[in-house]
Amino acid sequence: MENNEEKIQEAVTSEFEKTEEEILEEKPKKGKYDFYVELGLFFILGILIGIALKTEAVKRITIGYDDYKMKIMKSDFDINKIEKDILQKQKDEAQKEDAESK
């Protein structure tokens, strides 16, 4: 009986030792597999982000061939007129200061 129990004990301990060794051997394989899965997922994510950005860019940016399709906004102000008005106001203020100082 004792002999059978020892054999069973040895078999159980050898089984645990084998599983630890197998686990150590499986880790590099599993790690490589996980790396490739993550790499594939990043690749797919990159493609999807690229498609989304291109779709939005086409809606908002038109350069080159499709320029004639752009809506040209009419300018509500004339920069030259604004500059003339500012210069005229400065001249008027300078004349008032000269008149007050005399």
Backbone torsions as a table, in degrees:
resi	resn	phi	psi	omega
1	MET	NA	-44.3	-178.8
2	GLU	-64.5	-35.1	179.1
3	ASN	-63.9	-40.8	178.6
4	ASN	-66.4	-40.9	179.7
5	GLU	-64.8	-38.3	178.2
6	GLU	-65.8	-41.0	178.2
7	LYS	-63.3	-41.7	179.0
8	ILE	-64.5	-43.7	179.0
9	GLN	-61.7	-43.3	178.3
10	GLU	-64.8	-39.7	179.8
11	ALA	-64.6	-41.7	179.8
12	VAL	-66.2	-45.6	-179.6
13	THR	-66.2	-38.7	177.9
14	SER	-66.7	-34.1	177.4
15	GLU	-65.5	-42.0	177.7
16	PHE	-66.0	-39.6	178.6
17	GLU	-64.7	-40.6	178.1
18	LYS	-63.6	-42.4	-178.0
19	THR	-66.7	-35.8	177.2
20	GLU	-65.8	-41.5	177.9
21	GLU	-65.4	-42.8	178.3
22	GLU	-63.1	-38.9	178.6
23	ILE	-63.0	-43.4	178.1
24	LEU	-63.3	-34.7	178.4
25	GLU	-74.5	-32.2	-178.0
26	GLU	-75.8	-26.9	-176.5
27	LYS	-58.1	-48.6	178.6
28	PRO	-61.4	-40.4	178.7
29	LYS	-63.8	-44.3	-179.5
30	LYS	-67.5	-39.0	178.8
31	GLY	-63.6	-40.8	177.5
32	LYS	-64.3	-43.8	179.8
33	TYR	-61.1	-45.4	178.5
34	ASP	-61.7	-39.1	178.8
35	PHE	-61.5	-46.1	-179.4
36	TYR	-67.1	-36.1	177.4
37	VAL	-64.6	-46.3	178.4
38	GLU	-63.0	-40.5	178.1
39	LEU	-61.6	-42.8	177.2
40	GLY	-63.6	-41.9	179.1
41	LEU	-65.4	-39.8	176.5
42	PHE	-64.1	-38.2	178.3
43	PHE	-62.4	-46.9	178.7
44	ILE	-63.8	-42.6	178.2
45	LEU	-61.8	-41.1	178.3
46	GLY	-62.2	-41.5	178.4
47	ILE	-63.5	-44.9	-179.0
48	LEU	-64.5	-41.6	177.9
49	ILE	-64.8	-39.9	177.9
50	GLY	-61.7	-43.3	178.6
51	ILE	-64.0	-42.7	-179.8
52	ALA	-63.8	-43.5	179.8
53	LEU	-65.5	-40.6	179.6
54	LYS	-65.1	-40.4	179.3
55	THR	-62.3	-45.3	179.1
56	GLU	-67.6	-37.0	-179.7
57	ALA	-66.4	-39.5	179.4
58	VAL	-62.8	-35.7	179.5
59	LYS	-68.4	-34.1	-170.0
60	ARG	-107.0	-27.4	-174.2
61	ILE	-114.5	122.0	173.6
62	THR	-127.5	114.7	-179.1
63	ILE	-132.7	133.7	173.6
64	GLY	97.7	-121.0	-170.6
65	TYR	-58.6	-37.2	-175.7
66	ASP	-93.1	17.4	-178.4
67	ASP	-61.1	-33.5	-178.5
68	TYR	-66.3	-16.2	179.6
69	LYS	-84.3	-11.4	-176.7
70	MET	-69.5	145.0	175.2
71	LYS	-83.1	119.8	-179.9
72	ILE	-91.5	120.7	-178.7
73	MET	-82.2	136.8	177.7
74	LYS	-77.2	135.3	-179.8
75	SER	-79.4	127.1	-178.5
76	ASP	-86.0	-5.1	-178.8
77	PHE	-137.8	152.8	179.1
78	ASP	-112.9	117.6	-175.7
79	ILE	-62.9	-39.2	179.8
80	ASN	-63.1	-40.6	178.9
81	LYS	-65.4	-41.5	179.1
82	ILE	-63.4	-41.9	179.2
83	GLU	-62.8	-42.8	178.1
84	LYS	-62.8	-41.3	179.4
85	ASP	-63.3	-42.8	180.0
86	ILE	-64.0	-43.4	178.7
87	LEU	-64.0	-39.1	178.8
88	GLN	-65.1	-41.3	178.9
89	LYS	-64.2	-40.1	178.8
90	GLN	-64.3	-40.3	178.3
91	LYS	-64.2	-42.6	179.8
92	ASP	-62.9	-42.3	179.2
93	GLU	-65.2	-40.0	178.8
94	ALA	-64.7	-39.8	178.6
95	GLN	-66.0	-39.4	178.8
96	LYS	-64.2	-41.9	179.4
97	GLU	-65.2	-39.0	177.0
98	ASP	-64.4	-41.3	-178.8
99	ALA	-68.1	-37.7	-179.9
100	GLU	-72.4	-35.0	-178.6
101	SER	-74.0	-22.2	-180.0
102	LYS	-82.3	NA	NA
